[in-house]
Amino acid sequence: MQKIISASGLCLGYEGCEKLITDAEFDIYANDFVFITGQSGSGKSTLLQLLVRNYNANQGEILFAGNRIQAYNESSLRQQFCFLTQRVHVFSDTLRNNLQLANHAPLSDEKMVSVLQQVGLEKLVNQEQGLDLWLGDGGRPLSGGEQRRLGLARVLLNDAPILLLDEPTEGLDRETERNILQAILAHSIGKTLIMVTHRLTAIEQFDQLVVIDNSRLIEQGSYSELINKENGFFKQLTQRI
């Protein structure tokens, strides 16, 4: 298997503050589905920010395809990732253009409409303006849930080989969450998926689980390994949930 991302001795912190990440070490292989979980504030989101160099580690290193991540310029690195953050930005533009930015190649209207239906935003395109519906400042305001779904639509339209998803189904009801996760997993076949979440839906379909607590990576392995680990942190976490 091809190792796509490798981290060793990874630390991030600021003077006078608790460390955000402490001595993290992990390997991620091409086409694997990786599930990162832990309590709020444990450092899960920080880990994704380090992978796209929004933050730079104080210590340790990240290797991407065998090279130090600093060897890549920002543009070439970002082209490898589709990054869905917790805050989805809506541009003051048409619905079509808000979706088109997800892909460098032109997207057909049919593809956009199909994906909007998958994420439950068909009511937007069913309006008179269709994909020309104006969004953003001065246009149709989207609720927090609709913004999240728009971000998910961008993920399903993106052709980057690595997907980084930070709490992708936060705020969605359970049935919608299951449906969208299945769409994400289907879209991710042949890609590397790294998903941060505290919700455990579809966790059995991931190749590797990473558990973070108080800025430290404390467990990693397959679902079957961790759920059967005697007195394991992940096992106790699932029992509490």
PyMOL commands that set and color helices and strands:
alter all, ss='L'
color gray80, all
select helices_A, chain A and resi 44-51+69-71+74-78+95-100+109-118+122-125+130-132+144-157+174-187+203-205+223-227+233-240
alter helices_A, ss='H'
color red, helices_A
select strands_A, chain A and resi 3-12+21-29+33-37+59-64+67-68+81-84+93-94+134-135+162-166+192-196+208-213+216-221
alter strands_A, ss='S'
color yellow, strands_A
deselect
rebuild
show_as cartoon
